[in-house]
Amino acid sequence: MISAKASALWITAPGQAELRAVDIRPREGEAQIRTLYSGISRGTERLVFSGSIPESEHETMQAPFQEGAFSFPVKYGYAAVGELLNTEHAGQRVFALYPHQSRFAVPTEAAFHLPKKVPAERAILAANMETALNITWDAGIGPGDAVAVVGCGVVGALVGYLAARIPGTTVTLIDINPQRHALAAQLGCAFATPETASGDADVVIHTSATSAGLSSAIDLAGLEARIVEASWYGAHSTDVPLGGRFHQRRLKIISSQVGRIPADRAARWTFARRLTKALSLLDDPALDALIATESDFSNLANDYATILTDPSTLCHRVRYDG
């Protein structure tokens, strides 16, 4: 195999990033990919960028093709869409759980072909949809349930989108930003702010990664309801209000993390099957509303901090040239 040059985003220290030249040295049989787009997963990438991954989780939180370590420098990310340059499928578009890099090589089984009706521009949501699918499984949402999702970021919005398509459900997305009302409507959900949301939900999913959001989730849960904590706080601690109605209502809080498939599906579902299903679930133009901003990869090192800290940004798409 002939080596090739590429450029990759590296986080070199807390709050610092730069583009570095890298050599691609594909092994025999690997898929070589020219990147078209990558997506920034703001929640996790912000924790990585700020150095907030606890040392105890340095191994468990590694991305599939991460290089370096969380103690820096580290090349991190997991939402790349590109075009195959070799194999009998050359020219076809694929998704890979790869960091922000202009070209790369992965084992062929790690390059997932896009469904015909899912454009490359939208396919960057695949990893977020996979997380949302896992959360929906953990939540055990059934037909007719009243569902509240606290935190209308990308993952929360996708959980609401999936839950709203279960027959008979009523789904409310709850966020401190009232401008998310239009997004909720586009995804088939009702909307409320924490001040206007009503309680007695059968299932509550929390994705805001804030103590206030978790408190709202507990307030919204009905008698013996299930609260799914889908946020990850990194090295930060959070207050959990376990007084008041928490005990009186016999509430349950469980965690959801995409690194494991729920036990009741693990015998039949692999990570590959789950990601393939997540890609197929992106066959809906309504989901384009989750990608409101875009920039060039050549400027990513300069733009990265602003993208990660802008609370109005949902999924940010990075565009690659050539």
N, C-alpha and C positions, 0 to 999 in steps of 0.2 A: 504494500500500500504506500502511496505517496503522501508525505506529510503536507499540511496546508497551514496557512497563517489565519488567525482569527483575532478578534478583540473581545474581551470579557470585562464585566463589571466586578471589581473586587472592593469589599469593605475592608479598609486597611487599619482602622481604629474607630472607637466610638464616635459617630457623627462624621466620619470621613470616608469618601469613596473615590475610586479612580478607575479609568479604563486601562487595561493592561493587554499587551500583545501576548497571545498564547499560541503554541504549536499544537495542531491536531494530528495525532498519530494513530489513525484507526487500525484496529486489529482485523484480521481476516474475517469476513462475514459481517462486519458491523455496518450499520446504516449511517451514511454520511448525510448531514442535513444542513441546508442553508436556511437560517432563521428569517422568517418574515415578520413575526410579531412575538412579543412576550408580554405577560401580564404581571403587574405588581400586586402581590397580596399584602396590602398595607399593614394589617394587624401583626402578622408574624414577622414580616420584613422590618417593620419599625422596631420590634424588640431586638432583632439581630443587629440592626444598624446602631442602636443605642447601647449595645452591650448588656442587654437585660435578660439573656438566657442564663438561668441558674446553672452553676457548674455541675450539679447533680443530673442535669438533663442534657448535657453537651452531646452525649451519645444518642439518646433517644430522639432528639430533635433534629438530627442531621437529615438534610434533604437527600433524595436518592443519588444525585450526581454532584453533590457538594464537594468542593475542594477547600483545603485549609480547615481551620478550627474556629470556634466561637470566641476563642481568646485572641483572634485576629492574626494575620489577615484571613478573610474567608470569602469564597465565591458562593453566593446563595441565591436560590430562586427555584421555582418549580412550575412554570407555566409558559412553555415555549411552543410555538407553532411554526413549522417550516416546511420546506420542500425537499423531498428526497433527491439526492444527487447520484446515487448508484442503486444497485439491485435492479431486478426486473420491473420494479415499480417506480423507476426514476421519473420525477416530475409530479408525483402524487404528494398531497399535503398530509402532514402528520402532526400529532401532538406528542410532546415528551415532557417528563418532569425534570426539566433542565434549567440551570441558572441563566441569567441574562448574558448571552454570548452570540456573536454574529454567525458562527458556524460551529458544528460539533459532530461528534460521532458517538453512537450508543449501540448496544446490542439490538438486533432487529426486533426482538420481542418487546423492547422498551419504546418503540416508535409506533404509536397507535394511529391507524389511518382514520381520517375524518369521514364521518358520514356524508353522503353526497349533498344533503340539504343543510349542512352546517358550514358556514363560511369560515375561513381562517381567522378573520377579524373577531368573530365571536367565540371561536374555539379556545381562546385564552382563558375562558371561564371554566374550563373542564375540571381543574383541581378544586376550585371553589364549589362546583356542582357536586363533585365526589364527596366533599366534606358535608354538604347539605344533605345529600342522600343518606350518609351514615348517621347524621343527626336525626333525620326523619325516622330511620329504623330504630334508633335508641329511644326515641320519644314514644314509639308505639301508637301513633295517631291512627284512629279508626274512623269509619264512616259516621258522620253526624257529630263529631267532636267539635267543641268550641276551643280554638287554639289561639294563644297569644304568643307573639314573637317580640321580645324586648330587644331592640337594637336593629335598626334597618340599614346595616352595612350590606356588603355583597353577600356574605354567608347568610345573614338573617333574612335578607330579601329572598334568596333562593330557597331557604327552608319554607318561608311563607308561600312562595310560588308552588312548591311541590305539595305542601299541605292543602292548598286551596283546590287542588285537582283530585283530592280524595272525595268521593261522593258524599254530599250532605254536610261537609265541614263548613264552619264559619271561621275565618282566619283574620286576625287583626295584627297589623304591624305597628309597633309602638316605638316612637323615637322622639328625642328632644328637638329635632329639626322639623318644624311643620312643613317645610318644603318637600319632605319625602311623601307627602300625601299623594301627589301625582304618580310617583313611582309605584306606590302600593296599589293604586287603582289600575295601573297598567298591568300589574302582575296578578290581578284578580282578588286583591285583598282589601279589607277595610283598613283605616288608619286612625290612630289616636296618639296624642302626646301623653306622657305619664300622668299629667293632671286630669285628662279627660277620659282615660281608659277605665273600663268597668271590669269588675272581678268575676270570680266563679268560673274560670276557665277549666276545662278538663285537662289540658296539657299546656304548659308554659315552657318556651325555649328562650334562654337568655344568651345573647351574643354580644352585648355591648362592652364587656370587659371593664365594667365599673361597679363600685359598691352600690351606687344609687340605682343602677339598672337591676342588680340582683335583688335589692330591696323591693323594687317595683314588681319583679317577677313573683316574689313571695306574696306580695299584696294581691296579685291578680289570680292566684291559684285557688281553685275551689276545694271543697272538702275532700281529703285524701287524694288530691291531684298530684301529678308528677311534674317536677321542674327539672328540665334538662339544662345543665350548665355547659354550654358549648364554648364559652370564652376561655382564653388562655392568658394568664396574667404574667407569665415569665417569672422574673425574680421579685415581682411586686406582690405584696399581701393585700387582702381585701377583707372588709368587714362583712359578716354574714349575720343579719338580724334574726336570731333564732328565738327571740321572745315573742310576745303577742300571739298572733294567729298561727305561727308556724307549728307549735305543739298542739294548740286547740284544734287545728284543722288536719292534724296527722299528715302533714305534707312530706313528700319524698324529694330529695335532691340527688340526681345522679349526674355523673360526668359523661361527656361524649368526646372522643378523640379519634381522628381519622386514621391514626396509626394502627388501629385494631378493628377488625370486622366484628360486629356484635355476635355474641356466642350462639344465638339461635339461627344465625346464617353462616357461621364460619365453616361448617361442614360442607357447604355447597358453593359458597362464594369465594373467589380468589380476588386479590387486588386487581388483577388484569380484567376480570369480569366486571368488577365494580366500576373501574375507570371507563371501560367500553360502554357501559350503560350510562354513565354520566355524560359522555360525549353525545350519545343519542338523545339525551334529554335536552340538549341545547338546540334542538330543531324548533325554534320559536323566535321570530323577530322581536317579540316583546322584550326579550332578554337583552337586546341591544341597549336598552335604557340604563343598564348597569355599567356601561362603558361610556363615560361622559368626557373623558380627557385623553389626549394622545400627544406623544412627543417623539423626537428622533433619538435613536440609540446613541448617536454621536454626542448628544448633550446630556446623557443620563447621569454622568458623574456630578455635573453641576446642578441638575434638577432634582436629584434623588431625595435630598432632605426635605425640600418643599413639597414634593409629591407625598411623602410619607406623613407629613405633619398637617396637611390641609384637611380639616375635618369634613369639608364638603365633597371631597373626592371619593368616589366609589372605586371601581376597578380602573386603573390607569393602564392604557395600552402603549407599549413601546414599539415603534416602527423601525425596521431595519432596511437599509439600502444595499443592494448588490450582494 
